[in-house]
Amino acid sequence: MLDNPHDRAVARRLSDGSTVTLDAKSQVRFAFTSKARDIWLDGGRARFSVAHDGRSFIVHAGGGTVTATGTLFDISLNRDGMVQVALIEGSVDVQPIAAASTMPRKLMAGNMIGFGPKAAASPITALDRIQARWIGGMQEFDGAPLSQIVAAANLYGSRPIIVQGDDLRSMPVSGRFRLDTPERLAVNLARILDLSVARNEAGALILHR
């Protein structure tokens, strides 16, 4: 069990290399086997940075599940059992128990969805970027794909970072970074990964070889 009794978000690394960042007064339990990784969000809010290792990664929250492989997403569970899922990077399948007889709802990056203990999923809407900044500017990553770090940083929106080349998007990165200063972050990532930084005509920061 992971419990965060503090008044700030706290990141924890799991045995599979994934990272869970717990909001204040939040709690998760987990059970990993050779075939699956199961996590139960018992209350509060958590951000999951999922390491891809071939096993499914299933978060149980309220009246449903969220299944991912390698991705970055938030789940919140309030006292009424209402669940909200916000996807930052990758894709997930959302399956409310109330709609168990139907196909899971597939959520793509930049979208969010909600469901209740006795209700099917609500319509998919655009990610609330302001709400998704709850962790704060500093985040810790352990072997996360470069694309996940960039996606988290781009939530702050002051100057987007773009990774040029699919081969670069999967490069693993470890460290603690401040995400709300995009110029500094781009320079730090370029230094760590032996990349270069350029700007396009719109002012976006381009990470490239």
C-alpha positions in Angstrom: 0.0 0.0 0.0 1.1 3.6 -0.7 -0.3 6.3 1.4 0.4 10.1 1.1 -0.6 11.8 4.4 1.2 15.0 3.3 -0.3 18.3 2.0 1.7 18.1 -1.3 2.1 15.6 -4.1 4.6 12.8 -3.6 6.1 10.5 -6.3 6.8 6.8 -5.6 8.6 4.4 -7.9 7.1 0.9 -8.2 9.0 -2.4 -8.6 8.2 -2.5 -12.4 9.8 0.9 -13.0 6.4 2.7 -13.2 5.9 5.9 -11.1 2.8 6.8 -9.1 2.5 10.4 -8.0 -0.1 10.7 -5.2 -1.9 13.9 -4.4 -2.4 14.9 -0.7 -4.4 12.5 1.3 -4.5 9.9 -1.4 -4.0 6.1 -1.2 -3.3 3.2 -3.6 -2.8 -0.5 -3.2 -1.1 -2.8 -5.7 -0.6 -6.4 -6.6 1.8 -7.4 -9.3 2.0 -10.9 -10.8 3.9 -12.4 -13.8 0.9 -11.7 -16.0 -0.7 -8.4 -14.8 -0.2 -5.3 -12.7 -3.2 -4.3 -10.6 -3.5 -1.1 -8.7 -6.5 0.1 -6.5 -7.0 3.8 -6.0 -8.9 3.9 -2.7 -9.2 7.6 -2.6 -7.9 10.9 -3.8 -5.9 11.5 -7.0 -2.9 9.9 -8.6 -0.8 10.3 -11.8 0.5 7.1 -13.3 3.6 7.0 -15.5 3.5 3.5 -16.7 6.6 1.5 -17.7 6.0 -0.8 -20.6 7.0 -4.4 -19.8 4.5 -6.5 -21.7 2.1 -6.9 -18.8 -1.3 -5.1 -18.6 -1.5 -2.2 -16.1 -5.0 -2.0 -14.6 -6.1 0.7 -12.2 -9.3 -0.1 -10.2 -11.2 3.0 -9.1 -14.8 3.4 -7.9 -17.0 1.4 -10.2 -14.6 0.6 -13.0 -11.2 0.0 -14.4 -8.6 1.8 -16.5 -6.2 -0.4 -18.5 -2.9 0.8 -20.0 0.4 -0.5 -21.2 2.9 2.3 -21.4 1.3 5.8 -20.9 0.8 8.8 -18.6 -2.6 9.5 -17.1 -4.4 10.9 -14.0 -7.3 9.3 -12.1 -9.3 10.9 -9.3 -11.8 9.3 -7.0 -14.1 11.5 -4.9 -16.1 10.5 -1.8 -19.2 9.9 -3.8 -17.4 7.3 -5.9 -17.2 9.4 -9.0 -14.1 8.8 -11.1 -12.4 11.0 -13.6 -9.7 9.8 -16.0 -7.5 12.3 -17.8 -5.1 11.0 -20.4 -1.9 13.0 -21.1 0.1 10.6 -23.2 -0.7 7.2 -24.9 -4.0 5.5 -24.8 -6.1 3.7 -22.2 -9.3 1.5 -22.1 -12.0 2.7 -19.6 -14.5 0.1 -18.4 -17.2 1.1 -15.9 -18.7 -1.8 -14.1 -22.2 -0.4 -14.9 -21.4 -0.9 -18.6 -19.6 -4.2 -18.3 -21.6 -5.8 -21.1 -20.3 -3.2 -23.6 -16.9 -2.6 -25.1 -14.5 -0.4 -23.1 -14.2 3.2 -24.1 -10.9 4.0 -25.6 -9.4 7.3 -24.5 -6.7 9.0 -26.6 -4.1 11.6 -25.5 -5.6 15.0 -24.6 -9.0 13.6 -23.6 -10.8 12.9 -20.3 -13.8 10.9 -19.2 -15.8 10.3 -16.1 -18.0 7.5 -14.6 -19.8 6.7 -11.4 -20.3 3.5 -9.3 -23.7 2.8 -10.9 -23.4 4.8 -14.2 -21.8 4.3 -17.6 -19.1 6.6 -18.8 -19.9 10.2 -19.6 -19.1 11.7 -23.0 -15.4 12.1 -23.8 -14.2 15.7 -23.5 -11.0 17.6 -24.0 -8.4 17.5 -21.2 -8.6 20.3 -18.7 -5.0 21.5 -18.9 -5.3 23.8 -15.9 -6.7 20.9 -13.7 -3.9 18.6 -15.0 -1.2 20.9 -13.5 -2.0 19.7 -10.0 1.4 18.1 -9.4 3.3 21.4 -9.7 6.3 22.3 -11.8 8.7 19.6 -10.4 8.3 16.0 -11.4 10.4 12.9 -11.1 10.8 10.3 -13.8 12.6 6.9 -13.8 13.2 5.4 -17.3 10.1 7.2 -18.7 9.9 7.7 -22.5 11.0 11.1 -23.6 7.5 11.6 -25.1 5.9 11.3 -21.6 8.1 14.0 -20.1 7.4 16.3 -23.0 3.6 15.6 -22.8 3.6 16.5 -19.1 5.7 19.6 -19.7 3.4 20.8 -22.5 0.5 20.9 -20.0 1.9 24.2 -18.9 1.5 25.6 -22.4 3.9 28.6 -22.2 6.1 27.2 -25.0 5.5 23.7 -26.5 8.3 21.2 -26.9 8.3 18.9 -29.9 10.3 15.7 -30.3 11.4 15.3 -33.9 11.6 11.6 -34.8 9.7 8.6 -33.6 12.9 6.9 -32.5 13.6 9.8 -30.0 10.1 9.7 -28.5 10.8 6.3 -26.9 14.2 7.2 -25.4 14.3 6.5 -21.7 14.9 9.4 -19.3 15.5 9.4 -15.6 15.7 12.4 -13.3 13.9 15.2 -11.5 12.9 18.0 -13.8 11.1 21.3 -13.5 8.4 21.2 -16.2 7.1 24.8 -16.1 10.3 26.3 -17.6 10.3 24.8 -21.1 13.5 26.4 -22.4 15.5 25.1 -19.4 13.8 21.7 -19.6 14.6 21.4 -23.4 18.3 22.3 -22.8 18.5 19.8 -19.9 17.0 17.0 -21.9 19.2 17.7 -24.9 22.3 17.6 -22.7 21.3 14.3 -21.1 20.3 12.6 -24.4 23.0 14.2 -26.6 20.4 16.0 -28.7 20.1 19.5 -30.1 17.4 22.2 -29.5 16.0 24.5 -32.2 13.0 26.8 -32.6 10.4 26.7 -35.3 8.7 29.8 -36.8 5.9 29.5 -34.2 8.4 29.6 -31.3 8.1 25.9 -30.4 11.2 24.2 -29.0 12.3 21.3 -31.2 14.4 18.4 -29.8 16.3 16.7 -32.6 19.5 14.9 -33.4 
